[in-house]
Amino acid sequence: METIQVERRNRVGWLKWNRPEKLNALNATLLREAAEGLLALESDDEVRVIVLVGEGRAFSSGQDLTIESDADYGTYLEDVYHPLVRALEGCKKPLIAGIHGVVAGAGLSLALAADVRIVARSTKFSSAFIKIGLVADAGGPYHLSRLMRPDLALDWMWSGRTIDAEQAERYGLVTELVEDEAYPTRLTDYAESLAAKSPPAVQGMKALLRTTSFEQSLEEEIHWQRECGKTEVHQQAMQAFLSKK
Ligand code: LHQ
């Protein structure tokens, strides 16, 4: 692939935007290749956790602004962004965004689609859209309204402010803030230690936290706990506990 790198290491799949010279600005090729790469990692039984990262000095600067300004953006969103955004939202495996440098516009939207965000301290978060007269898109508003207080989300989106990682943390957008020097190692450790845990327990937690009603949650926990109860890791943990008595 031209604009995406896909790597597999220690049961972790890495999906890396790879246009560092443009700060990983998102063009149609990249967005299509990303959807393809994500689906390949999701269907690979050897991969338990997927990490989204950017090559070079940024996560992503958002939509590539060399797009023709007379393009129909509605059609562009439907054809190019939404397949990726749906694949991210539908992903059953844990999705981690590793964020450093700059995260702007639609790049921010993609990062917000992840389950957790590990963020290097010097990262700048740019809402950007309003500065060029656009609404936030690529699923960003949906995720923002769930992660942030709606009045603060609107205030930020209306202002177009760039905020630092500490402010993003206060807004609820950061799962773990890490010093820059420690960030690459911490990101890898986070992903690999999650990948070492029981897959049905990890995936089940994700599924359960996404249920939309109490009854659905009870239904689903029956399924997941039944599966988890049969796993070797659970059986061994029970035996270890009982053997200490
Ligand atoms: C870029 C970009 C970029 C192309 C840096 N595009 N080349 C919009 C439209 C249509 C439909 C779908 O949805 C959307 C939603 C959106 O995403 S709107 C928001 C789009 N993003 C932005 O407005 C951010 C634009 N970029 C910037 O403001 C700056 O580049 C930031 C603040 C991110 C970084 O600034 P610097 O660290 O000073 O880097 P730089 O500006 O020198 O950028 C490095 C290179 O990357 C440079 O290219 P060059 O050939 O001159 O070295 C930039 O032109 C290129 N680049 N962002 N979005």
Residues whose N, C-alpha, C, O or C-beta is under 5 A from the ligand:
A	BS01	LHQ	E21 K22 L23 A25 S61 G62 Q63 D64 L65 T66 Y73 V102 A104 G105 A106 G107 A128 F129 D137
